[in-house]
Amino acid sequence: MNADLYINDKTFAYNGCDSIADIALKLAAFVELLAFVVPRKDDTFYLHESNFYETVLFDDGKCLSDILFIDEEIACYDGTLRDSIEVLRTIVSSCESTELSDSEIVALLNDDTKCTGLVVLNKQPNYPITNEKQILSDKKSWYEFHRNYLCKNPPATTDMFIDETKLYFENLVIHPDNVVSLRKVYRTHLKQIVSYLICLNDCILDEFRRKTEYENDFVGFLRYFKSQHSEIIEDASFEGSYKNENEKQKFTKKFTIDSEEQEVLCEPHLKMNKDDNGKIRKFCRIYFKSLKKDDKFVYVGIITDHIKK
């Protein structure tokens, strides 16, 4: 979903405690975010110039107009920060301008049906928009923003949803057959599905690499993983034994891994036993490939109600 992302006088406002080194790191993350997002052409950054250049950035009282446009002021800072400011100059000049008033921007940001956000170095608790609409200037926060919108404003069809997951779940490979299998649970379990996919995307690879004692015991690791994320994941298990090859094929999907097409058995699965409204015995399962230590992605084979053997 294309987003309109705003930069205004709150974006770089000094939080009262950051050192110059802290600010340099945040500016570097902001530059990295823009370098990542702008070439994708999914989102548009708008600069709202009202009071923007009077924003105080550092504890010495220097404002953006001082450091963006006056070279001798920049010279007093260390090299790392000077480099960040130089890139920041380019970023500010490359943003599209907006003639909207501050109140009009706030109204857009508070409309949950619109994919709009405010990019900030630090959360602004006194600014009249929710935290979900404030994007900290890094890729993690940008992903969170889009996932929250995806959950609250799901696409009309499952194929559109799968397309969106390719953009915002960078560690997952979701099999295209889910365009069909997902239809059984799309309207009833979407919020939980997104939460479970976030957990898989953000956590499982790092935790598996860290817990080396489970390198050859993914059954044990799955129990451990569920216990660490029980506030999100209701249950998790392996599929178990099969009576024949036909049963096994129900859990097998073809994925391209390291440029080679492979048949992958998706036995481990995360369980939902109620729908998003809390109605019990409304099942949903996310079946995925067991992890190996060198895996770069989580391969999600099937998202559906429950596969009967």
Summary of the structure (lengths in Angstrom):
residues: 309
radius of gyration: 23.0
end to end distance: 37.0
largest distance: 77.3
contacts: 876
relative contact order: 0.11
helix: 44%
strand: 19%
